[in-house]
């Protein structure tokens, strides 16, 4: 993998952590300010999350931060997969694809339970 690609992947990870931290910190501050410490995770679908961001709901900001944090390594994996395809490195393309398939299956299994 090239140095330029390594730097881009590093920037993706750092950006994801910073953006995630911003949303989580904002959600914590809003929770304290609103004095609303109850949270039922099962009531939050993705559409609730997006609507909650527009409605300035502290729980939505916390969930968005967690969502971005979880999404960051997946985006990194996709970037690496593209780079391996460009480099025609079939072994790492296969490994990255398997990892991505496992992540997608786990994601959908988590949604249904």
C-alpha positions as CSV (number, residue, x, y, z in Angstrom):
1,X,0.0,0.0,0.0
2,X,1.3,3.4,-0.9
3,X,2.2,6.2,1.5
4,X,-0.4,8.4,0.0
5,X,-3.1,5.8,0.6
6,X,-1.9,5.2,4.1
7,X,-2.2,8.9,4.9
8,X,-5.7,9.1,3.4
9,X,-6.8,6.1,5.5
10,X,-5.3,7.7,8.6
11,X,-7.2,10.9,7.8
12,X,-10.4,9.0,7.5
13,X,-9.9,7.4,10.9
14,X,-9.0,10.6,12.6
15,X,-11.9,12.5,10.9
16,X,-14.3,9.8,11.9
17,X,-13.2,9.9,15.6
18,X,-13.3,13.7,15.7
19,X,-16.7,14.0,14.1
20,X,-18.0,11.2,16.3
21,X,-16.6,12.8,19.4
22,X,-18.2,16.1,18.5
23,X,-21.7,14.5,18.2
24,X,-21.2,12.5,21.5
25,X,-19.9,15.5,23.4
26,X,-22.8,17.7,22.1
27,X,-25.3,14.9,23.0
28,X,-23.8,14.7,26.6
29,X,-24.0,18.5,27.0
30,X,-27.6,18.6,25.7
31,X,-28.6,15.7,28.0
32,X,-27.2,17.5,31.0
33,X,-28.8,20.8,30.0
34,X,-32.2,19.2,29.3
35,X,-32.0,17.0,32.4
36,X,-33.2,14.0,30.4
37,X,-31.2,10.9,31.5
38,X,-33.7,8.2,30.4
39,X,-33.0,6.4,27.2
40,X,-34.7,3.5,25.5
41,X,-32.5,2.3,22.6
42,X,-35.1,0.1,21.0
43,X,-37.2,3.2,20.1
44,X,-34.5,4.5,17.8
45,X,-34.6,3.6,14.2
46,X,-32.5,5.4,11.6
47,X,-35.4,7.6,10.7
48,X,-35.9,8.5,14.4
49,X,-32.2,9.4,14.5
50,X,-32.3,11.7,11.5
51,X,-35.6,13.4,12.7
52,X,-34.1,13.7,16.2
53,X,-31.1,15.6,14.8
54,X,-33.5,18.2,13.3
55,X,-35.5,18.3,16.5
56,X,-32.4,18.9,18.6
57,X,-32.9,15.7,20.6
58,X,-29.9,14.9,22.7
59,X,-30.4,11.1,22.3
60,X,-30.2,11.5,18.5
61,X,-26.9,13.3,18.8
62,X,-25.5,10.6,21.1
63,X,-26.7,7.8,18.7
64,X,-25.3,9.7,15.6
65,X,-21.9,9.9,17.3
66,X,-21.9,6.2,18.0
67,X,-23.1,5.4,14.5
68,X,-20.3,7.5,13.0
69,X,-17.8,5.8,15.3
70,X,-19.0,2.3,14.1
71,X,-19.0,3.4,10.5
72,X,-15.5,4.8,10.5
73,X,-13.6,1.4,10.3
74,X,-16.0,0.2,7.7
75,X,-15.3,3.2,5.5
76,X,-11.5,2.5,6.1
77,X,-12.1,-1.1,5.0
78,X,-13.8,0.0,1.8
79,X,-11.0,2.4,1.0
80,X,-8.4,-0.3,1.5
81,X,-10.5,-2.7,-0.7
82,X,-10.5,-0.1,-3.5
83,X,-6.8,0.4,-3.1
84,X,-6.1,-3.4,-3.3
85,X,-8.3,-3.6,-6.4
86,X,-6.3,-0.8,-8.0
87,X,-3.0,-2.6,-7.1
88,X,-4.4,-5.9,-8.3
89,X,-3.5,-7.6,-5.0
90,X,-5.9,-10.5,-5.2
91,X,-5.1,-12.0,-1.8
92,X,-5.9,-8.8,0.1
93,X,-8.9,-8.1,-2.2
94,X,-10.2,-11.5,-1.1
95,X,-9.5,-11.0,2.6
96,X,-11.0,-7.5,2.6
97,X,-14.1,-8.8,0.8
98,X,-14.6,-11.6,3.3
99,X,-14.2,-9.2,6.2
100,X,-16.7,-6.8,4.6
101,X,-19.2,-9.6,4.0
102,X,-18.9,-10.7,7.6
103,X,-19.5,-7.1,8.7
104,X,-22.6,-6.8,6.5
105,X,-24.0,-10.1,7.7
106,X,-23.4,-9.1,11.3
107,X,-25.0,-5.7,10.7
108,X,-28.2,-7.3,9.3
109,X,-28.3,-9.9,12.0
110,X,-28.1,-7.1,14.6
111,X,-30.9,-5.2,13.0
112,X,-33.3,-8.2,13.1
113,X,-32.7,-9.0,16.8
